[in-house]
Amino acid sequence: MKSIDQKLFALQQEIGAISKDAQNPFFKSSYFDINMLLRNLEPLLGKYKLVVYQPIKNGEVHSIIKCIETKEKTEPSSLTLPDISDPQKLGSCITYYRRYTLVSLLGLQAIDDDGNLASNKKINNAVNNQTQNNDEREWLQKWQLDAVLKSTKNEALRIIKDYRMKKEYRTEINNKFKIK
């Protein structure tokens, strides 16, 4: 039976980097959504018999992963909540902290260019160690490809337009949805 560390290592090899997939119209920026992150993690968590807990204890948001076979669990990744009395703002903060404690706990690469945008610097696509004709679209990751292959042809066409991708990813999408 594999240890939790071995399982998390294998999971990390499969998930890749996380791209921003949701839009914030107020700030005209994009971010990655906790629900999309969890939706894409669930098959891998199931595969490796891992479960995510995200309790709030003593004013902190925690993310913990536990192996259901060995009962081993990770040390919690946690952030202390600010003193906010507005329930909607507090809820937003909790969601934000859940997202980032989970990404931190799993050691995932998050394509998060907010700092670069704020300083007007060009984004370096070093996450993929690939460059192509000054195309600044984000690279499609394996977990995103898996989600696209389970979606509709219209969603696949949008992904083709919005993302750069490896040739084999494009071939898989083309074959699945019979795109020429």
N, C-alpha and C positions, 0 to 999 in steps of 0.2 A: 504494500500500500504506500502510495506516495505521500510525502510530507506536504504541509500547507505551502511551504516555500517552493517546493518543486512544482506544485500545481499553479501557484501564482506566477512563477517563471514561465511556464508553458502558456498561461493565459496572456501574459504580456507579449509573448512572441506572436500571438495571433491577432491581438487587437490593434496594434499600430498606433498612429497619432490620431487625435480627436480633432475634427474640423468644426468650425463654427457652423451651425445649421439653423439657427433661429435669428430673427431680426428684432432689434429694439428700435422702433420708429421714433421714440423720443430723442435718443442720442444718435440716430442714424448710424447704428453700428450693429455688428453681428456678435453672437455669442453661442456657446454650445449649451444646449438645453439638458437639464438633469434627466428628464423623461426619456429623451432620445439616447442619452448615455446609458441609462439603465436598460432600455429596450435592446440596445445592441450588446450590452454585457450579459444579459440574462441567459442566452444560449451557452455562452462560454462558462458562466458560473455553474449552470446545470451540468455541463459536460464534465467539469472538474469537481462537482459536488461541493460547491462553495456557496455560502449565503452571505449577503451584505446586511448589516444592521447599521442604522443611523439614528441612535437615540440622542435625545437632548438631556444632559445631566448637569446639574449645578451651573446652569447658564452657559454651557458649552455644547456645540454640535460635534458629535463624534461619528466617525466612520470606522467600522470594525468588520473584518471578514472572518468567518468561521468555517472550518471544514466539517461537513456533516458526518464524514466517516471517522476521522481521527479525533474530533472535538477540539483540535488545535484552533487557536484564533490569533489574529494579528494584534499587535499593540495598536491602540486607537490613534487615529489621526484626528486632531481636534482643533477647533478655533473657538475662542471665547466670544460670545455674543455681546454686542454693544448694548448700552442701556437705552432702549427704544420703547416708548410707551404706545406708539401708533401700531396697532396689530397688523395692518397691511405692510408697513415698512419692515416690521419684525419678521413677518412671513417671507418677504422678499429676501431679507438677510439670511434667514434659515435656509432657503432654497439655494442661495449663492454659496453659503458655507458647506452645504451638503455636497454640492457639485465639486468644489475645490478640495474638500477633505478626502473625497473618494478618489479623485484624480491623483492627489498626492499619495494616498495610501497605496494605490496600485502602481505608482511610478510611471504613469502614462504621460506621453508627450501630448501637450495641449498646444495646438496652433493658436496662440493668443497674441495678436499683434497690436493690442490697444496702445501700449507704450510707444511702439514705432509710429503708429498713426498720429499720436499726440505730438510727437517730435518731428513729424513730416519726413521720417527716414524711410527709405525703401525697405521692404520686407525681404529678408534673405530666405529663400526656400531650401535652406540647408537640411531641414527635417528629412527631405527625400534625397539629398545629395544629387539632385538632377536639375538641369536647367534646359530650357528649350525656347528659343526665339523670343525672349523677353515676355513670355506668357506669365502673367502674375496670378492666374487662377490657382486656387489651392489644389493639391494633389488628392485624388480619390484614394481613400485607404481601404484595406481589405474588408474591414467590418462594414464600411459604407457600401462596398460592392455587394456584400452579402445581403444588406438591406434592400438595395436597388433590385437585385434579382428576385426578391420576394414582393416587389411593388408592381406598378402598372407600366405600360409602355410610355404613357405621357410623362410619368415621373422619370423613367429612364432617359427619355429625350431631354428633359430639363437637366438632368445630371450630366449628360454628354456635353451640353452647352456650357454649364457652370463650372465644371471641374476638368483639370488635366488628369490623365490616367495612363497607366501602363498599357501597352498594346494588347496584352493578354486580357486585361480587364475589359477593354473596349470590344474585343472579340467575343468574350462571354456575354456581354450585354447585347451585342448585335445578334448573336445566335439565339439567345433566349427570347428576344422580342422581334426577331426577323427584321432587323434594321439593315438596310443596304448602305 
